[in-house]
Amino acid sequence: MRSRAYDGLEETGEAFYCPKGHALEVQRLSVVERLRSSERSVVHHRDMRDKLTRRLDATRGVQTRFKNRLLKKCCPYCNKPVDNLFKHVSERHDK
């Protein structure tokens, strides 16, 4: 939560002292620096969104391939067609 006093310190660049005597210097940021910082933040968040979208698409592809193999009664481990998938997996691939 920001206060008017903090905003005033940000404009003047003065130091703020807590009750224990610690100094907290407030950096003055120009409008251009704030704009650049905001642009970098937007670009960063856009890149993260794109990265997560690609990961989600890849996960969906893997899930679809797995589901299609099961529907065709193909073993997801050895990709061989089998009649009784449960029996095959429990006998051949159960560790």
N, C-alpha and C positions, 0 to 999 in steps of 0.2 A: 504494500500500500504506500503510495507516494503522498507526500505532504507538500504544501505550498513552500515551506521552508527548504525542503530538499530541492524543489524546482528553482528556487531563488539561488541556492548554492551552485546549482548546475550552470546557471547563467553567468554568475560572477566568477566561478572557479575557486571559491574560497574553501577552506577546510572546515569540517564539522567535528566537534569534539563530543564524545560520549560521556556519560557521568563518571566513568572511571578514568577519563583523561586520554583515551585513545583517539588519535586523529584519523579521520576518514576524509581523504581528499576526493573531491568530485571532479572528474575530468570534464572539460568543456568540449563538446562536440559541435562542430559546425553543421549547418544544414546539409552541406554537400557530403560530409562524413556520415551523417545519419542516413542519407539517401543511399550511399554506397553500401552501407551496412545492411540496409533493408533489401537492396537488390541482391546482395550475396546470400542473404537468408532465403529469399524467394528462389534463387537458383538452386541452393542446397536442398530445399524441401522438394522442389520439382524433380531433381535428380533422384532423391530418395523414393519419391512416388513412382518414378519410372522403373527404378530397380526392383521395387516390391511388386509392381505390375508384371514385370518379366518373370520373377520368381513364381508368382501365382499362376501365370500362364503355363510355365514349365510343369508345375505341380499338377495342374489340370490335365496336361497331356499324359503324364505318367499314370494318373488315375484312370483316364479314359482307356489307355492301352491295356492296363491291368483288368479293367472291367470287361473289355471286349474279349480278352483271352479267356476269362472265366465263362463268358457266355458261349464261347465256341468250344468249351470243355477242353481247353489247352492248359497244361500245367504251367503255372507262373514261374517255376524254377527252371525246368528243362525245356519248356515250350513244345512238348510233345502232346498230341491229341490222346486223350484217355477217356474211357467210358465212365469210370467211377473215380472222380477227381479226389474225393476225400480219402478213399482207400489208397490211391496211388501216392498222395502226399504223405500220408501217415506211414506207409511202408518204405518209400524210397527216400524221402527228404526229411523225415522226423529225426531230430538229433538227440 
